[in-house]
Amino acid sequence: MPGILRQLTGLGGCTHPVRLAGHRTEHRLDTTTGEIGPTLRRLESAELPAGDLLVRCGNRRTTRCAACAETYRRDTFHLITAGLRGGKGTPEQVTTHPRVFATFTAPSFGPVHNRPGTRPCRCGRHHTPDEPALGTPLNPERYDYETAVLWNAHAGMLWRRFTIHLRREIARRAGLTQRELPERARVSFAKVAEYQKRGAVHFHAVIRLDGPAGGESRPPHWATAELLTDAIQAAASRAVVPGPVLDGRTHTFAFGRQLDIRTIHGPDLDGGQALTDRAVAAYIAKYATKGAETATGTLDRRLRFVAELAGMDLPAHAERLIRTAWALGARKDLAHLRLRAWAHMLGFRGHFSTKTRRYSTTLGALRTARAEWQRLQVAIQRGDDPHPVDADDVDETTLVLAHWTYAGSGLTPTEQWLSASLADTHTPTIPTPAPEGATTHG
């Protein structure tokens, strides 16, 4: 019992871990002769209390695994914060660079139930914030479901087109050519995708104007938040993606008219009134763990057959969007959009969070730092030297041989019960890291 409890505690609350079968062996290696010495440690999955090595699933969706989604949310928060305040390899001087928080929405595909402040909805009623009718069409038969799905499918390409126009607009306002701009300034951004209740994707983005070396260099004198805001507005209006021609109808995709751009002020400048770094990072991180299922009540996993919808209790609006995506996915001229594979996402097939290379640190770097810290804690618990001598200074080092294969996922009923018991007691422990050679997703 103590062994299985320790293994489950190491999952950090993950409810759907990956089960791996295999082994990990540590040998002493003579770097001078290349000879492999005796075995120092050996880990066999069959000898573990659960019979397998359990690794956290790393799923970012709250509906799939709340514990792993919370880790993803916190990592995203630190990634966004580093690009706003500095830290984790990003200089603190980024707080003085022009920075804005922008929200890009989809166009209208038909009137829907909404709650515009104190005014009543178009249906004549006042809707409560949690009313299921919000976001659903006033007249489903006249709602353009086809265009709504196709817009989601092209949203990623539309964002890329916007970033191209943004650099052009900044260069034009600075009196530079597009080739000269990278030598004077650089655009850095981080964005996440969020679903509105009507099932359309929109983007939240932190956009920063840096010097030519990114956050490490100061932006030129002409780089201001006002110039950046004006360039974003112009680029958003010019970004257009040509779509397919279906049954004689030509589709063209652009952002909606609702474009919200706000200047971000540092905590020393806001006076408790303006948009702060922390508020922006928390807002973006919140939506990094939410998919279409959170906003619209749709699915959080792929469909194999459209007939599966018959046994699911989905909202009528979400189900019709899924069926529209499935039907469009059968067309050969739309095969490149892979709409059936992304029907559960209502056609959207882009990344939920993206960033430019120089915005700040990466999720991978944050995970690596966490894993190294966990290995250090385990070494301390075992009584090993947490700071071994550099292998370059000695003739011996450690050779690690590992082989892991996928053996399944999830917990057995008994393991689920024990895991729930651990969650209820809130036992503070140090998570056990995945061994080298094991494939992890978080």
N, C-alpha and C positions, 0 to 999 in steps of 0.2 A: 504493500500500500504506500509506504513513503516514497518508493521509487516512481510509481505512476503519478503520484501527486507532484513530485519534482518535475517530471517530464511535462505534465499538463500546465504547471505554473510557468514553465519556460515559454509557453505559447503567448503569454501576455494577454489572455482573454480571447484569442482567435477561436472561432467556433467552427471553422471549416478548413482545418489544416491539410497540407499536402503530406501524404505518407510516402516515405522513401525507403527502399530496401537496398542494402549494400554494406559497405565497410569503409573504414578510414584507419590507416596505419601510419604511425610515425616511426622512422628509422633514423639512427645516427649515421651521417654521411661524412666520410673523410674527403675533404675537398682537395687534398693533395694527391691521393691515389685514386679517388673515385670509388672506393670500396664502400659498400653498404653494410653498416654495422647491425647490431642486434635491434630487435623491436623495442621501442620505448613505450608506446601505448597502442592499443588496438580497440576500435569500436566496431561492434557487430550489431546491425539493426535487429537481428533475431534475438539478441540477448537483452535488448531494452525492454522495460516493463510493458510498453504498448505493442511490442513485437515489430515495430517499425520506427524509423526516425520521423518525428513530427516537426514539420516546418510551417511557419505561419503562411497563410494563403496570400497575404499582401493585397487583397482586393480593395480598391478605393471606394467601392459603393457601400454606403451605410446599410442598405437593405440586404446586402450579402454577408458582410462581416463588420459589425460596429467597431470592434477593437482595432482591426487593421485600417479601417477607414479613418479612425481618429488619429492614428499614426501618420497616415497620408495627409490629413488636414493640417496637423501640426508642422509637418515637413514643408508643406506649401506655404504656411504662414511664415516660417523662418526664411524660406526662399524669397518671398515677396518683401519681407521686412529688410533683408540684407540689401536688396536693390534700392530701398528707400532711405535707410539709415546707415548703411555700411555694416561691415562685420562679415565674418566667414569668408575672408579673402577679398571683400569689396571695400574700398576706402570710404571713410566717413564723409569725405567731401561731396559725395553724391547728394547729400541733403541740400547743397547749394545749387544743384543743377535744375534746370526747368523740368518740372514733372507734372503730369496731369493724369486724372482718372477718367476714362472715357467708357461709355456704354453704347454699343451699336445694336440696334434692333432690326427685326425683320419687317418687311412691308405688310400691309393688310391683305388678307386672303378672304375677307368677308367680315361683317359685323359680328361681334361676340359679346356675351354678357360680361360686364365689367363694373367697377366701382369707382368712378371718377370723383373722389372726395365726397362732398355733401350733395352733389347732384345725383339724381336717380339714373339707373341704367337705361339704355334705349328701350328695354322692355317695359319701363315704367316703374320698376321696383327698386328698392334699395337692398343690395346684397351684402351679407355679412362677409368678413374676410375669409372665413373657412367654408363658405358655401360651395358645394360641388358644382353648381352651375357656372361659376366663374371660369372664363376662358372658353366655354363651349359656344358654338355658333347659335345665333338667334334663329337662323333658318338653315339647318344642316344640308338641305337639298340645293341651296345656292352657295354654300361655302366651297371654295376652290381647294379641295383636298389634294388634287393632283399637283398644283403649283406649290402648295405648302410642303409636300414631301420632297419635291424636286429642289425647292429652295434650301431645305436642310441638307440635301445631298451636295449642293454646290456652295454651302456656307464657308467651308474651308478654303476653297479656291477664291472666293470673294474676299476673304481676309487677306490672302496672299496678294491679290491684286491691289487691295487698299495699301498695303505696306510699300508696294512699288510706287504708287502714286504719292504716298506721303513723302518719300525721299525726294521725289521730283518737285513737289510743292515747296519743301523746305529749301532746296537748292535755288529755286526760282526766286523766292523771297529774299534769299541771302545774296542774290546776284552772282550765283555760281553755276557752273555746268554740273551735270550729274557725275562726271568723272572727278571733278574737283571737290565735291562734297565730302567723300571719305577722308580727304586730307585735312579737312577743317572741322568736321563734326560727324557724329554717329548717332543713329537712332537705336535705342535699346528699349525693349518692352517685355512684359510678361502678361499673358492673358488666360482667361478661363472661359469655357462655354457654359451657358446656363439655359435651361428650358423654361419658357414662359408657360403659363397654364394652358394656353391654346396649343401647345406642342411645337412652337417655333423656337429655334435656337437664337440666342443673342449672346454677344460677347462683352465681357468686362475686361478692361486692359489698363495697366499702368504703363504709360509711355514717357520715356525720359530722353532728354537731348544732352549728349555728352560731347567731349572733345574727341579727337581722332583715335585715341587709345581707349575709348570707352570710359568707364567710371574712374579710371586712374588719371585721366587728364581733364582739365577744365574746359568747358565749352567756350566757343568764341564770344566776343562781346555782343554780337547781334542775336545770340541765342537767348530768347526769352520765352516765358510761358505764353505770352500773348501771340507770338509768332507761331509757336507750336500748336496752339489752339486753332488759329486761323488755318494753318496747313492741314490739320486733321479734318476740319470741316470741309475744306475744298477737296481733299483726297477721298473722303467718304462719299461725296456727291458724284465724283468722277469714276469711282470703282464700279465696273460693270462686268459681268461674266455672261457671255452668250450661252444659251441653253439649247436643248434639242427642239426639233420641230415635230410635234405630235399631232397627228390627224389634222394637218394644215395649220396648226397654231404654233407660232414661234414664241419660245420662252426666253426671257432675258432677266437676269437676276441682279438686284442691287439692294443696298441697305434701305431700311425704312426712313421716314422723315424724322422720327424721334431719335435724335443724337444728343446725348448728355455728356458734356465735357466740363470737368471741374479741376481747378488748380489745387495741387497738393502742397500744403504748408507743413513745415517741420513742427515738432511739439513746442519749440521755443518761439514760434511765430503765430501760433493759432489763437492764443488767448482764450481757448475753450470754445471758440466759435467756428473756426475753419476746419476743413477736412484734414485729419491727422494721418500720419504714417500708419499707426497701429490700427486705426479704424478701417483704412483701405485694405491692409493685409488681412485682417480678420474677415472682412466682407468677401474678399476673393477666395480665401481658404475655405470658407463655409460652402461655397458652391463647387469646390473641387471634388467633393465626395458625393455630389448629388447628380443623378442622371435623369432621364426622361420619366422614370418611374416615380420619382419624388414629386414632380410638378403635375404630371398628367394621369398618374395611376396606371401607366403601361407596364411592360415587362422589364425585368432586369437581366434577362438572358436571351439567347438566340432561339428562334423557332426552327424546328426541323420540318414541320408540316403546318400549313395554315389551318388544318382541321383541329389543331390543338386549341385554337381560340374558342371552340365550341364549349370546352369544359372549363373555361376561365371566366371569372366574374370581373370583366374589364369595363370601364366607363365606355359608353357608346362612341364618344368622340375619339378616344384613344384607339379603340378597336377599328374604327373606320380608317384612321390614319395608317394603322398597321396593314390592314387589308389593301389599301391603296398602294402602299409601298410594295407589298407582295405581288399585286397585279402588274405594276409597272416593272418589277423585276423580271417578269417573264418576257419582256420585249428584248429582242436581240440588239436593237439600236441603243439600249440603255444598259447593256451587259457590263460596261466598264464602271458603272456606279454601284454594282453589287447590292442592289436594293433589298433583295431577299435576305442576304446575310445581315443587313442592318435594319430590317423591318422593325425589330423591337426598339431601335433607337429613332424610329420615325424618319429614317432616311439619312440621318446625320452619321458620317463615317470619319470625321476628323478627330484629332486629339483634343481631349478636354482641357488640357493645360499645355501651353507652349511658351517658350521664351527665347530671346536672342542669346547668343553665346556669352556676350559681355554684360548682360543685365546683372547677374549675381552668380551665386554658387549653383550647383545642380542637385537634384534629388538623389542622384547616385552618390555624390560626395557626402551628403548628409547621412545616407544609409551606411556608407563605408565608415564614417566617423563613429556612428552608433555601434556598429559591429565591432570595431576596434576597442571601444570602451567596454563593451560586454565581454570581450575576450580577456581584457585586463582584469575585470572583476572575477571572472572564472579562475584565472591564473592565481589571483590573490587567495581565493577560497581554497584552491588545491595546495597552496603553500609554495607555488612555483615563483621564480624570480620574475616579477612583472616587467623588468627592464633588462633582458638578457644582453650579454656582451655582443657587440656587432660581429656578425659572421666573418667580416673581412679581417678581423683582428685575431682569429683563431683558425685552426686547421680543420675544425669539424663544424657541421651545421646539421639541421634537421631536414630530412626528406619526408614529405607527406605524400602518400599514395591513397587515393580515394576513388571509389566507384559507386555511384548511386543510380538507381532506376526508379521510375514512378510505380508505386504500388497501390495507388488509390487516393482518395481524399475523404475528409470528414472524420467524425468521431463515432465510436460505437456507443450504444445506449448507455452503457456503464460509464464510459469516459465522458459523455455529455452530462450525466448526473454529477460526476465528480467535479467537472469543470464549472458547472453552475454553483456547486457548493463552494468552490474556491472563490468565485466571483462574489458570493454573498458574504463571505468572511473578510474580503478585502485584504488578503494576506500580502504584505509587501515582500517581494522577492526580486532577485536579479534574473532577468530572462537569459536562458541559455542560448548562445549564438549557434547558427547553423555551421556545421563543419566545412572546411575547405573542400571544394569539389561538389558540394550539394547545390542544386539549382534552387534559388529562391525567387519570389516574385515581389517582394516588398523590401 
